[in-house]
Amino acid sequence: MKISCIWEHNGGDSILFADKYVGAFTRGSSKDSALQKMPAEIRSYIRWKGGVIPDYFECEIIQEKRSELTVSDADSDVIFDSERKELSVTEYADLKALALKSAQDFWTLYQAIPDKNKSCLPVRQTFYGQVPRTAHEMYEHTKNVNDYYFGEIEVSADNAGNILECRERGFAALESRSDFLKNAVFVGSYDEEWSLRKMLRRFVWHDRIHAKSMYRMAVKTFGDKSVPNVFWFDI
């Protein structure tokens, strides 16, 4: 089976996104390094969604974005060519369900952490500030992009309640607009292009990044039997 990939890179650092597996991604110090990780990512992703895993994968690059962002810190601003297309009612329902499943699973993982303010990870600074270390910091960071992501497609949202609750309210606000399935492309913060399709993908992608970090931190801090691997990461 072919995996169509979008390649975003800054120098050697690369992020690969799987076009048909919304939110699936790999990173590496080179394109080849990221490509080698993609079959394992897709197997993990399919297990998370409850699908049948093919015996064979072949990756192909269908779009390239040269970036000025810090790709090694998972900073990204690419919009896929496919994310400019209108949505059908069925497509939207499926993508929304995936974004809500992702939020629910993130909430389940967070609730299972024995001590949400304890971490064995060292302090690490990036250009954007200190990297979240504890489960609480990771959860708050992940939840609190809600108003930002919806705001980039001109939908008013907030970050109140848990990660699932605020995301559900954002979708309710979106659906009050009669034309939301037209999937208009907006120029948002920092001149980044956004669409509804991109926002739906970004929610799952962002959840997956920080759920993986939270799970790895919890295994190192509390032991490998302390938390459920609800996202089916291949660690």
trRosetta pair geometry for C-beta under 8 A, 3 or more apart (Angstrom, degrees):
i j d omega theta_ij theta_ji phi_ij phi_ji
1 54 4.3 98 -4 60 129 175
1 56 6.5 143 13 86 66 67
1 57 5.8 -28 68 -107 83 58
1 58 7.1 179 87 24 33 77
2 57 7.8 112 -117 -163 16 59
2 58 5.1 -39 -103 75 64 94
2 59 7.5 129 -162 -106 63 17
2 60 5.7 -8 -165 6 112 115
3 18 5.4 -55 -173 -129 106 106
3 20 7.5 -134 -142 40 60 105
3 21 7.4 -26 -141 2 102 121
3 38 5.9 176 100 151 156 129
3 39 7.5 -158 -11 -84 148 60
3 42 5.9 -116 -99 -65 139 152
3 57 5.6 17 -19 -169 115 107
3 58 7.0 177 17 81 76 39
3 59 4.8 -29 67 -104 103 67
3 60 7.2 159 75 23 52 65
4 18 7.2 101 72 -161 55 60
4 19 4.2 -35 97 30 104 127
4 20 6.2 83 42 -12 102 100
4 60 5.9 -28 -110 71 56 92
4 62 4.7 6 -167 -12 101 136
5 16 4.8 -14 -168 -169 127 105
5 17 6.5 142 -158 70 67 44
5 18 6.0 -40 -99 -98 72 50
5 19 6.7 -143 -89 -19 18 88
5 35 7.5 -152 27 -106 174 81
5 38 6.7 -62 -86 -117 136 154
5 59 5.5 16 -15 -168 132 101
5 60 6.6 167 21 80 88 37
5 61 5.4 -49 77 -100 97 53
5 62 6.7 141 57 13 42 81
6 16 7.1 149 72 -158 48 52
6 17 4.4 -12 54 57 101 102
6 19 6.1 107 -26 -71 96 88
6 61 7.7 96 -116 -152 19 71
6 62 6.8 -50 -77 64 62 82
6 63 4.5 -14 -121 69 85 106
6 64 7.7 -178 -165 -79 60 27
6 65 7.0 23 171 -2 100 107
6 78 6.2 166 150 136 131 148
6 80 5.4 -109 -66 -104 153 95
7 14 6.3 -29 -162 -157 90 111
7 15 7.7 153 -155 81 44 50
7 16 5.7 -17 -100 -103 67 76
7 31 6.1 13 -146 -124 135 108
7 34 7.7 136 -126 86 90 143
7 61 5.0 -15 -16 -134 124 118
7 63 7.1 177 27 91 67 54
7 64 4.9 -16 70 -112 101 72
7 65 7.2 177 94 27 52 66
8 14 7.1 140 80 -157 49 58
8 15 4.8 -11 64 61 100 98
8 16 7.9 -177 26 -81 70 30
8 17 7.2 38 -1 -8 107 105
8 64 7.8 156 -82 -164 37 47
8 65 4.4 -13 -108 68 80 106
8 67 5.3 42 180 -28 95 129
8 71 6.3 -176 122 -119 93 123
8 76 5.7 86 100 -132 164 97
8 78 4.6 -127 -83 -30 129 138
9 12 7.5 -89 -171 149 114 11
9 13 6.3 163 -153 89 72 52
9 14 4.4 -20 -99 -102 102 74
9 15 7.3 -172 -75 24 55 61
9 31 6.7 -46 -76 -70 146 90
9 64 7.6 -31 18 -162 104 90
9 65 7.6 145 20 81 59 60
9 66 6.5 -35 71 -116 77 53
9 67 6.5 164 76 22 23 95
9 71 6.1 -8 -140 -70 34 176
10 13 5.3 -9 61 63 82 104
10 66 7.4 107 -94 -172 51 61
10 67 4.7 -68 -63 80 95 88
10 68 6.6 115 -118 -121 117 14
10 69 6.3 -137 -55 67 142 52
10 70 7.1 -96 57 -119 161 21
10 71 4.3 171 16 -3 106 116
10 72 7.7 -96 62 -17 115 79
12 29 5.5 6 134 168 115 70
12 30 5.4 -44 -172 -86 93 69
13 27 7.7 -8 -172 -170 85 96
13 28 7.8 176 -149 94 50 41
13 29 6.2 -43 -96 -133 59 44
13 70 8.0 -7 94 -178 162 48
13 71 4.2 157 119 82 114 111
13 72 4.3 -86 -131 -58 148 85
14 27 6.8 163 90 -154 59 53
14 28 5.3 -11 61 62 102 80
14 29 7.5 32 18 112 87 8
14 30 6.2 18 2 155 127 16
14 31 4.9 151 -91 -82 166 52
14 33 7.2 144 48 61 120 93
14 34 4.5 -113 103 -14 117 143
14 71 6.6 9 -90 146 10 143
15 25 6.0 -7 -175 -173 96 119
15 26 7.4 165 -155 85 53 42
15 27 5.3 -22 -102 -100 70 79
15 34 6.8 173 -135 -129 16 150
15 71 5.5 -141 -16 -165 100 103
15 74 6.8 104 -93 -127 134 58
15 76 5.9 -73 63 -87 162 121
16 25 6.3 159 84 -157 54 64
16 26 5.0 -1 54 55 104 88
16 27 7.7 -168 19 -78 71 32
16 28 7.8 11 -4 13 105 103
16 31 7.6 99 -64 -148 112 66
16 34 4.3 146 -8 147 114 123
16 35 6.5 119 -56 -75 163 55
16 37 8.0 155 45 66 125 97
16 38 5.9 -60 103 -80 142 118
16 59 7.7 2 -177 -162 149 138
17 24 7.2 122 -160 85 56 60
17 25 5.0 -24 -101 -100 63 93
17 78 7.4 -161 6 80 140 134
17 80 7.2 -117 97 -71 137 117
17 201 7.8 53 -168 173 135 132
17 205 7.5 -29 -120 -103 111 135
18 21 3.9 5 105 46 131 103
18 24 4.1 -9 33 83 123 114
18 25 7.0 -140 3 -74 78 43
18 38 6.8 137 -70 -156 107 109
18 41 7.3 -177 -26 108 130 120
18 42 6.3 125 -91 -86 162 102
18 45 7.6 -149 47 24 151 170
19 62 6.5 -20 -36 48 147 135
19 63 7.9 106 -80 15 122 115
19 80 6.1 142 -124 -150 90 147
19 82 5.9 97 -166 16 111 147
21 24 3.8 2 114 13 115 136
21 42 5.9 -159 -38 -121 170 87
21 45 5.2 69 -179 129 131 156
21 46 7.8 -70 -123 -59 128 75
22 95 6.4 -112 173 -126 179 91
22 98 6.1 87 76 116 127 158
22 200 6.7 -21 -179 122 140 97
22 201 4.9 -117 -162 -107 90 81
22 204 5.6 83 127 47 87 153
23 45 7.7 162 86 -132 89 123
23 98 7.5 -168 -1 149 133 123
23 102 7.0 -146 -129 -93 173 149
23 201 5.8 -166 -62 -160 64 61
23 203 7.6 -57 -93 82 122 57
23 204 2.8 -82 -78 113 147 112
23 205 4.4 -150 -139 -57 68 60
23 207 7.4 -12 -157 50 138 97
23 208 5.5 133 162 -13 108 135
24 41 5.4 129 -172 144 101 110
24 42 6.1 61 -175 -91 156 63
24 45 4.5 -28 -93 -80 121 158
24 208 7.6 -149 -98 -156 38 177
25 41 7.0 -119 72 -173 23 154
25 205 5.9 56 -13 -136 132 103
25 208 7.3 141 30 91 99 137
25 209 8.0 -13 61 -68 130 91
26 34 4.6 147 106 -163 104 76
26 35 7.6 171 78 -60 142 15
26 37 4.0 157 -150 90 141 116
26 38 5.1 -113 -3 -76 141 65
26 41 5.1 -133 -63 -32 100 151
27 34 5.9 -55 -168 -106 12 104
27 37 7.8 -21 47 59 39 156
27 71 7.6 171 -139 154 105 87
27 72 7.5 115 -180 -133 128 43
27 74 6.5 -78 -75 -84 145 83
28 31 7.3 143 76 -98 120 5
28 32 7.4 -116 120 77 151 45
28 33 2.9 177 -178 102 137 104
28 34 3.6 -143 16 -51 114 69
28 35 7.7 -71 20 9 152 54
28 36 7.5 94 -88 39 156 93
28 37 6.5 174 -58 3 116 126
29 33 5.5 44 44 28 68 161
29 72 7.8 28 -101 -106 66 107
30 33 4.6 101 53 3 79 103
30 34 7.2 -149 91 -1 44 85
31 34 5.9 -62 -153 40 32 107
31 35 6.1 33 152 -22 68 109
31 61 7.8 -17 -164 -72 128 139
32 35 5.5 -53 -144 36 32 115
32 36 6.4 37 156 -25 65 103
33 36 6.0 -52 -152 28 29 112
33 37 7.1 21 153 -14 60 107
34 37 6.0 -62 -157 36 35 109
34 38 7.0 52 148 -47 65 96
35 38 5.7 -38 -156 -1 38 119
35 59 5.2 -170 -151 78 95 156
37 40 5.9 -66 -168 46 56 109
37 41 5.9 57 140 -27 83 110
38 41 5.4 -57 -145 37 36 115
38 42 6.2 32 160 -18 71 104
38 57 7.2 -152 111 140 95 141
38 59 5.2 82 73 -84 152 136
39 42 5.8 -57 -146 37 32 108
39 43 6.4 34 155 -20 66 104
39 57 4.2 169 -109 56 100 143
39 59 7.6 -111 -50 -43 80 106
40 43 5.7 -50 -147 35 33 113
40 44 6.4 34 154 -17 64 107
40 234 4.9 -100 171 60 109 160
41 44 5.8 -58 -151 39 29 112
41 45 6.1 32 151 -22 65 110
41 234 7.5 -117 -81 29 39 117
42 45 5.3 -51 -141 37 34 116
42 46 6.2 35 158 -20 66 103
42 57 6.2 138 59 -110 145 151
43 46 6.0 -55 -148 35 28 108
43 47 6.6 29 153 -18 62 105
43 53 5.3 45 -132 -139 79 133
43 234 7.1 49 81 -45 106 135
44 47 5.8 -56 -152 35 31 112
44 48 6.5 34 150 -22 64 104
44 231 7.7 35 161 137 108 77
44 232 5.0 172 -167 120 75 92
44 233 5.8 38 -165 -128 142 28
44 234 4.7 -119 -69 -17 127 93
45 48 5.6 -53 -154 31 32 115
45 49 6.6 17 154 -6 66 107
45 232 7.7 179 -73 82 16 115
46 49 5.9 -61 -146 45 34 102
46 51 4.3 -85 -163 65 90 106
46 52 7.3 -64 173 72 129 21
46 53 5.0 144 92 -87 145 79
47 50 7.5 38 -176 -74 30 31
47 51 7.8 -91 -62 47 23 68
47 53 7.0 -1 -56 -58 79 122
47 232 4.2 -160 98 176 113 159
48 105 7.8 29 -163 -123 109 172
48 230 8.0 72 -133 144 94 53
48 231 5.5 -4 -111 -168 132 49
48 232 4.3 -150 -67 32 78 119
49 98 7.6 -16 -109 -119 110 103
54 57 6.6 123 83 -67 116 74
61 64 6.4 35 168 -64 124 91
62 81 7.9 -106 130 32 104 124
63 78 7.8 136 124 -176 121 130
63 80 6.4 147 47 -140 162 69
63 81 5.7 -172 -88 -7 141 106
65 78 4.2 -174 17 -103 167 115
67 71 5.7 117 73 -62 135 110
67 75 7.8 171 155 103 141 89
67 76 7.3 -75 -110 -128 159 51
67 77 6.7 142 -130 36 114 92
67 78 7.2 -80 -74 -51 117 94
69 75 4.0 -137 163 115 120 115
69 76 6.6 -171 83 -81 153 21
69 77 6.1 142 -32 -5 143 103
70 73 4.4 20 118 25 114 111
70 75 4.7 70 61 21 71 133
70 126 7.0 161 113 -175 161 118
70 127 6.1 164 -31 20 151 129
71 74 7.5 39 -175 -86 43 18
71 75 6.3 -99 -84 58 31 76
71 76 7.1 67 -120 -79 74 72
73 126 5.2 97 -117 -143 150 150
73 127 7.6 -151 9 27 163 94
73 128 7.3 165 141 13 152 119
74 209 5.6 120 177 -131 164 143
75 128 7.8 156 -82 -33 124 138
76 205 8.0 -60 52 141 148 149
77 190 7.3 -101 -112 102 145 121
77 192 4.5 -113 -155 -123 113 114
77 193 7.9 100 164 34 90 66
79 83 5.2 -124 -177 76 82 129
79 84 7.0 84 144 -57 118 88
79 185 7.2 86 172 -136 163 115
79 192 8.0 139 -40 174 105 77
79 193 4.5 -70 -15 94 147 109
79 194 7.1 -153 -91 -93 124 25
79 195 6.6 96 -152 5 126 101
79 198 5.2 -50 -126 -87 88 143
80 83 4.2 100 57 -7 86 103
80 84 7.8 -142 95 -11 59 78
80 197 7.7 -89 57 121 106 121
80 198 7.1 172 22 -92 82 89
80 201 7.6 59 4 9 124 172
81 84 6.2 -51 -171 15 41 113
82 85 6.0 -39 -169 7 51 117
82 197 7.2 -128 121 150 74 153
83 183 7.8 -153 171 -179 54 125
83 195 5.1 157 153 54 91 126
83 197 4.0 -166 -143 96 74 119
83 198 4.4 75 178 -59 145 83
83 201 6.9 -79 -99 5 128 139
84 183 7.2 136 -179 130 27 117
84 185 5.8 -13 -125 -61 85 127
84 195 6.2 -179 -100 -44 43 160
84 197 7.7 -92 -27 43 20 135
85 183 6.4 22 100 84 33 156
85 197 7.1 48 55 -33 71 157
86 181 6.3 52 -173 145 89 77
86 182 5.6 -44 -116 -144 101 37
86 183 5.0 -177 -114 23 39 116
87 91 4.6 -139 -160 87 87 120
87 92 4.6 93 144 -57 137 93
87 95 7.5 -84 -136 19 138 139
87 181 4.8 -114 70 -155 90 79
87 183 5.3 119 -11 -52 89 121
87 196 6.6 -80 -12 91 136 128
87 197 6.6 170 -64 -69 112 96
88 91 4.6 98 50 6 80 102
88 92 7.0 -148 88 -4 42 86
88 181 7.3 43 -129 -168 9 128
89 92 6.0 -59 -151 38 28 110
89 93 6.3 29 154 -21 65 108
89 181 6.9 -38 -74 -107 57 150
90 93 5.7 -55 -147 35 30 111
90 94 6.4 28 156 -17 65 107
91 94 5.9 -60 -151 37 29 109
91 95 6.2 20 157 -13 67 111
92 95 5.9 -61 -143 42 30 106
92 96 5.9 31 159 -19 67 110
92 181 6.0 -85 -46 -109 145 96
92 196 7.7 -10 -117 139 103 134
93 96 5.9 -55 -143 39 26 112
93 97 6.3 30 156 -21 62 108
94 97 5.8 -55 -149 34 28 112
94 98 6.6 29 152 -20 62 105
95 98 5.6 -51 -150 33 34 113
95 99 6.5 33 152 -17 65 104
95 197 7.3 -80 -146 -127 168 63
95 200 4.4 27 161 172 119 154
96 99 5.7 -55 -149 37 33 110
96 100 6.3 27 155 -14 66 108
96 171 5.9 96 -144 -134 119 142
96 200 7.0 -79 -73 -122 49 122
97 100 5.8 -59 -146 41 30 108
97 101 6.2 35 153 -22 66 105
98 101 5.6 -50 -144 35 31 112
98 102 6.3 36 153 -22 63 104
98 200 7.4 75 71 174 107 105
98 204 6.0 -14 138 -80 105 136
99 102 5.6 -50 -150 33 31 116
99 103 6.6 31 151 -17 62 103
99 167 6.7 -155 141 177 104 134
99 171 7.9 151 87 -69 131 128
99 200 5.4 -105 -54 -150 131 76
99 203 4.5 43 -140 92 108 142
99 204 5.9 -102 -99 -53 64 88
100 103 5.6 -49 -148 36 36 111
100 104 6.3 38 153 -19 66 104
100 164 6.6 70 -157 -143 77 90
100 167 6.5 174 -102 113 68 127
100 168 6.7 63 -116 -79 115 84
100 171 7.7 -41 -65 -18 110 154
101 104 5.7 -55 -147 38 31 111
101 105 6.2 28 156 -17 66 108
102 105 6.0 -56 -145 39 27 108
102 106 6.3 30 154 -21 63 106
102 203 6.4 136 79 132 142 93
102 204 4.7 -154 -68 -115 163 72
102 207 4.4 128 163 70 113 163
102 208 7.2 -62 -146 -50 120 79
103 106 5.7 -54 -147 35 31 113
103 107 6.4 32 154 -19 64 106
103 163 4.8 -161 -160 127 95 99
103 164 4.4 142 128 -90 117 66
103 167 4.8 -134 -79 23 163 156
103 203 7.4 -34 -55 171 98 117
103 207 6.7 -113 -76 -99 49 144
104 107 5.7 -56 -150 36 31 112
104 108 6.4 34 151 -21 65 105
104 164 5.3 56 -78 -92 65 132
105 108 5.4 -49 -146 34 35 115
105 109 6.4 37 154 -19 65 103
105 207 7.7 92 72 162 98 132
105 211 7.2 22 117 -124 99 154
105 230 4.5 -175 -162 132 98 124
105 231 6.0 120 144 -71 136 76
106 109 5.8 -53 -151 36 31 112
106 110 6.3 31 152 -19 65 107
106 139 7.5 148 158 -123 102 80
106 142 6.4 -135 -176 129 147 149
106 163 5.7 -58 91 94 121 160
106 207 5.0 -106 -60 -154 135 107
106 210 7.6 43 -137 87 123 100
106 211 5.3 -110 -108 -80 84 114
107 110 5.7 -53 -145 37 30 112
107 111 6.3 31 157 -20 64 107
107 162 5.6 63 -119 162 128 128
107 163 5.3 -160 -67 47 98 109
107 164 5.5 -51 -26 -21 149 108
108 111 6.0 -56 -148 35 27 110
108 112 6.6 25 155 -20 61 110
108 228 7.1 -44 138 66 108 128
108 230 5.3 108 91 -74 124 169
109 112 5.9 -65 -155 33 30 111
109 113 7.4 43 150 -38 63 92
109 211 5.7 98 49 -144 166 98
109 214 6.1 105 137 104 125 133
109 215 6.5 -63 -158 -72 133 90
109 227 6.5 55 -156 179 75 117
109 228 6.8 -123 -103 71 68 83
109 230 5.2 -132 -63 29 95 123
109 231 7.3 -13 -60 -19 143 98
110 113 6.1 -39 -163 2 38 113
110 116 7.2 44 -176 -117 82 117
110 135 5.9 147 -140 174 73 110
110 138 7.9 -160 -104 89 103 98
110 139 4.6 79 -123 -96 139 131
110 163 7.8 118 7 -1 149 132
110 214 6.9 -47 -86 -177 70 158
112 226 7.8 141 148 141 96 67
112 227 4.8 122 116 -134 118 78
112 228 5.7 -134 -110 15 177 89
113 116 5.2 100 95 -88 123 69
113 135 4.0 142 115 -85 177 170
113 214 7.1 -85 -71 178 132 107
113 218 5.5 -117 -116 -104 92 126
113 222 7.6 169 -155 -7 67 153
113 226 7.9 49 -134 136 45 110
113 227 6.1 7 -87 -95 58 127
114 118 7.8 -33 88 48 89 127
114 218 7.9 132 13 -150 84 102
114 222 5.3 146 21 -124 126 148
114 226 5.9 -64 -23 -172 117 121
114 227 8.0 -114 -19 -63 80 91
115 118 3.8 31 105 13 124 120
115 135 7.9 145 100 22 44 123
115 222 7.6 163 25 -79 89 122
116 134 6.4 84 156 158 53 108
116 135 4.3 -96 -142 77 68 113
116 136 4.3 90 148 -51 103 92
116 139 7.4 -31 -159 8 119 137
117 134 5.2 10 -139 -166 34 155
117 135 7.7 -80 -49 47 29 84
117 136 5.4 1 -79 4 68 135
118 134 6.6 106 44 -126 18 107
118 221 6.2 149 122 179 94 137
119 133 4.4 168 89 148 159 92
119 134 4.5 -133 -27 -88 121 62
119 135 7.5 173 -71 -16 103 64
119 217 5.6 -27 -137 -175 102 123
119 221 5.7 -84 -134 -83 40 146
120 217 7.3 171 42 -162 78 74
120 220 5.2 -126 59 127 129 105
120 221 4.5 -176 -6 -94 101 80
121 124 7.6 -61 157 -6 106 107
121 133 4.6 -161 75 -148 115 92
121 217 5.6 -49 -34 -122 123 105
121 220 7.4 91 -61 83 78 142
121 221 7.8 -58 -21 -60 76 112
122 133 7.9 -131 88 -118 18 128
123 130 6.4 -44 -163 -145 91 114
123 133 6.8 -57 -96 -60 53 142
124 130 7.1 123 77 -156 46 64
124 131 4.5 -6 78 27 100 124
124 133 7.9 139 20 -78 85 98
125 129 7.1 -85 -146 171 75 23
125 130 5.6 -44 -100 -95 66 59
125 131 7.3 -147 -90 -8 16 82
126 129 6.8 -4 61 51 77 34
126 130 7.9 144 20 -109 71 13
126 131 6.1 78 -10 -57 107 93
130 133 7.8 -44 155 -23 106 100
132 137 3.7 -180 -148 126 94 104
132 138 4.4 150 128 -74 138 59
132 140 7.8 177 -118 55 136 86
132 141 4.9 -120 -49 -7 143 144
132 210 7.3 26 62 -138 139 113
132 213 7.5 98 82 122 101 143
133 137 5.9 43 41 49 56 146
133 138 7.9 -132 65 -42 14 93
133 217 7.3 152 -180 -132 52 144
134 137 4.7 96 54 8 80 101
134 138 6.9 -147 93 -3 41 88
134 217 7.8 179 -128 153 24 150
135 138 5.7 -59 -146 41 31 110
135 139 6.0 31 157 -21 67 109
135 214 5.6 78 -118 -146 77 106
135 217 7.1 -172 -64 93 73 130
135 218 6.8 49 -73 -72 117 104
136 139 5.8 -56 -143 37 27 110
136 140 6.2 24 160 -16 64 108
137 140 6.1 -55 -143 38 27 107
137 141 6.3 28 158 -19 63 109
138 141 5.9 -57 -148 37 27 111
138 142 6.3 22 157 -16 64 111
138 210 5.0 165 -174 -176 99 107
138 213 6.0 -167 -125 95 138 113
138 214 4.8 -179 108 -76 158 102
138 217 7.5 -178 -30 23 149 150
139 142 5.9 -61 -147 39 28 107
139 143 6.0 24 160 -16 66 112
139 163 7.2 -113 -168 -46 85 126
139 210 7.9 160 -77 144 33 129
139 214 7.4 70 -55 -98 76 144
140 143 5.9 -56 -140 41 28 109
140 144 5.8 16 166 -14 64 120
141 144 6.3 -69 -141 41 20 104
141 145 7.6 30 159 -32 56 95
141 210 6.6 -169 87 -120 109 152
142 145 6.8 -50 -167 9 31 107
142 163 6.6 -2 111 -113 99 137
142 206 6.3 158 -139 141 82 98
142 207 6.2 89 -167 -107 126 55
142 210 4.5 -151 -73 73 122 156
142 211 7.8 81 -111 -47 163 71
143 146 6.4 -24 170 -21 54 113
143 159 6.0 105 137 -162 91 102
143 162 7.2 -101 -122 -176 136 44
143 163 4.2 -112 -104 -91 94 87
143 166 6.8 89 -175 41 93 137
144 147 7.5 -26 -172 21 58 94
144 148 7.8 56 140 -2 62 111
144 159 4.7 28 -119 -137 65 153
145 148 4.9 -68 -161 51 60 117
145 149 5.3 58 143 -27 92 104
145 206 6.1 -66 51 157 160 163
146 149 6.3 -57 -143 35 23 104
146 150 6.5 9 164 -3 61 111
146 157 5.6 -116 144 132 90 129
146 158 7.2 11 102 104 119 25
146 159 5.0 147 48 -97 116 74
146 163 7.6 -175 -58 -145 125 62
146 166 4.6 53 154 126 173 120
146 167 5.9 -120 -122 -77 118 66
146 170 5.9 -147 -179 -44 99 143
147 150 6.2 -61 -144 47 29 104
147 151 5.7 36 157 -28 65 116
147 157 4.8 -163 -109 89 58 84
147 158 5.5 18 -79 -115 116 24
147 159 5.4 -76 -16 -39 106 89
147 166 7.9 -61 -46 172 76 126
147 170 7.9 -151 -89 -93 44 121
148 151 5.6 -60 -143 37 23 115
148 152 6.7 31 157 -30 61 100
148 189 7.8 -38 -162 2 97 144
149 152 6.0 -49 -157 19 31 113
149 153 7.9 1 154 6 58 96
149 157 7.9 -26 68 54 74 147
149 170 7.8 42 83 -174 98 159
149 199 5.2 125 172 -149 99 98
149 202 6.0 -173 -129 96 122 126
149 203 6.3 104 173 -71 169 87
150 153 6.5 -72 -164 47 40 90
150 155 4.2 -82 176 81 95 105
150 156 7.3 -20 125 92 120 6
150 157 3.7 68 60 1 153 135
150 170 4.4 -130 -73 -154 147 121
150 173 7.1 63 -175 75 142 126
150 174 6.9 -120 -140 -60 106 106
150 199 7.1 90 -87 -162 43 145
151 154 7.1 35 -169 -88 41 24
151 155 6.9 -111 -78 62 29 57
151 156 7.3 47 -95 -105 77 38
151 157 6.8 -120 -44 34 75 92
151 188 7.6 112 114 -143 76 122
152 186 6.4 158 157 87 64 127
152 188 3.8 -5 -145 -108 87 159
152 189 6.6 -77 -102 8 97 90
152 192 7.3 -36 -148 89 130 108
152 194 4.1 101 142 -20 114 174
152 199 6.7 171 72 -89 111 111
153 174 7.6 30 97 -117 124 111
153 184 7.6 135 -156 74 94 88
153 186 5.4 167 -118 13 51 139
153 188 7.7 -49 -54 -70 43 126
153 194 5.4 -124 -66 124 80 118
153 195 6.9 72 -103 -159 119 19
153 196 5.8 97 -142 -74 164 64
153 199 5.6 -74 -18 -39 131 145
154 186 6.1 -178 -15 -109 102 155
155 170 6.4 93 123 -167 127 82
155 173 5.2 129 -177 112 103 111
155 174 4.8 -18 -120 -83 154 77
155 177 7.5 -107 -99 -14 99 133
156 173 6.0 -122 67 -176 69 151
157 166 6.9 98 171 172 104 89
157 169 6.6 136 -141 103 87 93
157 170 3.8 15 -116 -103 138 96
157 173 6.0 -161 -79 39 79 148
158 166 6.1 -111 92 -141 65 109
158 169 7.1 -23 44 98 86 140
159 166 5.3 27 -141 -146 31 164
160 165 7.5 -72 106 111 67 117
160 166 5.9 145 57 -90 47 108
161 165 3.4 -75 132 91 139 139
161 166 5.2 169 63 -47 97 81
161 169 7.8 115 36 -9 138 130
162 165 5.0 91 51 10 70 106
162 166 7.3 -157 85 -3 31 89
163 166 6.7 -58 -143 39 24 100
163 167 6.4 22 159 -17 60 115
164 167 5.9 -64 -148 40 28 110
164 168 6.2 30 157 -22 66 108
165 168 5.9 -56 -149 33 28 111
165 169 6.7 25 155 -16 63 105
166 169 5.7 -51 -149 36 36 112
166 170 6.5 42 150 -23 64 103
167 170 5.6 -51 -152 32 34 115
167 171 6.7 33 152 -17 65 102
167 203 7.1 101 -133 -148 128 140
168 171 5.9 -54 -152 35 33 109
168 172 6.5 37 150 -21 65 104
169 172 5.5 -50 -149 34 36 115
169 173 6.5 37 152 -18 66 102
170 173 5.8 -54 -152 35 33 110
170 174 6.4 36 150 -21 65 105
171 174 5.3 -50 -147 35 36 116
171 175 6.1 32 157 -18 67 108
172 175 5.9 -58 -145 38 28 108
172 176 7.0 40 152 -32 60 99
173 176 5.8 -47 -159 16 35 116
174 177 6.4 -60 -177 22 43 108
174 180 5.3 102 167 -134 85 154
174 196 7.4 118 -163 -121 136 116
175 180 6.4 -97 -102 30 37 154
177 180 4.5 105 81 -51 106 98
179 182 4.9 -17 174 4 88 124
179 184 7.5 41 130 -26 112 115
180 183 7.9 55 159 -62 50 46
180 196 6.3 103 174 -81 87 152
181 196 7.8 -86 -114 59 30 162
183 195 5.1 39 180 -179 85 117
183 196 5.0 -107 -118 37 72 106
183 197 5.8 25 -143 -17 127 99
184 195 6.8 -170 91 -127 33 84
184 196 7.9 71 41 -15 57 97
185 193 5.5 -4 -177 -168 109 106
185 194 7.1 152 -157 77 60 36
185 195 4.9 -41 -98 -74 66 101
186 193 7.2 149 77 -153 42 54
186 194 5.0 -24 63 65 93 91
186 195 7.2 154 14 -83 75 47
187 191 5.9 -19 -172 -146 106 53
187 192 7.4 143 -158 70 56 32
187 193 6.0 -34 -99 -94 60 63
187 194 7.9 152 -102 19 13 79
188 191 7.9 143 69 -134 44 4
188 192 5.3 -34 64 71 93 85
188 193 7.4 137 14 -117 85 12
188 194 4.8 28 -14 0 129 125
189 192 6.2 -1 75 27 60 107
193 198 7.6 127 118 -13 75 169
194 198 5.4 -142 -151 78 57 132
194 199 6.1 55 -174 -56 107 92
195 198 4.7 97 49 7 73 102
195 199 7.0 -135 94 -6 39 86
196 199 5.6 -53 -146 35 33 112
196 200 6.4 34 156 -20 65 104
197 200 5.9 -56 -151 34 30 111
197 201 6.5 26 153 -14 64 108
198 201 5.7 -59 -151 41 34 110
198 202 6.0 35 153 -23 69 108
199 202 5.6 -54 -143 36 31 112
199 203 6.6 38 157 -25 63 99
200 203 6.1 -48 -155 25 30 112
200 204 7.2 20 154 -8 60 104
201 204 6.1 -63 -156 40 35 104
201 205 5.9 32 152 -18 71 114
202 205 5.5 -56 -138 43 32 114
202 206 5.8 31 163 -19 68 109
203 206 6.1 -59 -143 38 23 106
203 207 6.3 24 157 -18 61 108
204 207 5.8 -54 -147 37 29 113
204 208 6.2 30 155 -23 64 109
205 208 5.8 -59 -149 35 27 111
205 209 6.6 31 154 -23 63 102
206 209 5.8 -46 -149 28 33 113
206 210 6.7 9 163 0 64 108
207 210 6.6 -78 -153 48 26 93
207 211 5.6 24 159 -20 70 116
208 211 5.8 -52 -132 39 26 110
208 212 6.2 30 163 -21 61 107
208 231 6.4 150 -126 -161 74 145
209 212 6.2 -69 -163 33 21 109
209 213 6.7 15 149 -13 62 109
210 213 5.3 -46 -144 38 42 114
210 214 6.1 46 154 -22 68 103
211 214 5.6 -53 -144 38 32 112
211 215 6.2 33 155 -20 65 105
211 230 7.8 -90 -172 69 132 94
211 231 5.0 109 125 -29 139 149
211 233 7.7 -178 115 -46 96 126
212 215 5.8 -52 -144 36 28 110
212 216 6.3 25 157 -15 63 108
212 231 6.9 -94 -68 83 71 149
212 233 5.3 134 -115 -106 90 149
213 216 6.0 -58 -146 40 28 108
213 217 6.1 29 156 -19 64 109
214 217 5.7 -55 -146 38 28 112
214 218 6.2 28 156 -20 64 108
215 218 5.8 -57 -147 36 29 110
215 219 6.4 30 155 -20 64 105
215 227 6.3 -157 -131 104 69 134
215 229 6.2 75 -150 -114 141 73
215 231 7.1 -124 -36 36 147 113
215 233 6.0 155 77 26 156 142
215 235 7.2 -129 120 -74 118 134
216 219 5.8 -52 -148 34 32 111
216 220 6.5 26 156 -13 64 107
216 235 6.5 169 -92 -132 88 123
217 220 5.9 -62 -152 41 30 107
217 221 5.8 14 158 -10 68 118
218 221 5.8 -63 -135 46 28 104
218 222 5.4 -28 -176 30 69 114
218 226 6.0 -143 162 89 100 116
218 227 4.4 24 130 -4 148 147
219 222 7.3 -66 -108 57 13 73
219 223 6.9 -52 -156 131 49 14
219 224 4.9 31 -144 -96 99 64
219 226 7.4 177 -100 41 42 103
219 227 7.1 -101 -61 41 66 110
219 235 7.2 107 -2 169 167 166
222 226 3.7 -51 121 29 118 177
222 227 7.0 90 73 -23 131 99
223 226 4.9 109 67 -27 81 109
229 232 6.0 96 135 -89 102 29
229 233 5.9 -120 -162 33 110 80
229 235 7.6 -121 -118 -14 135 120
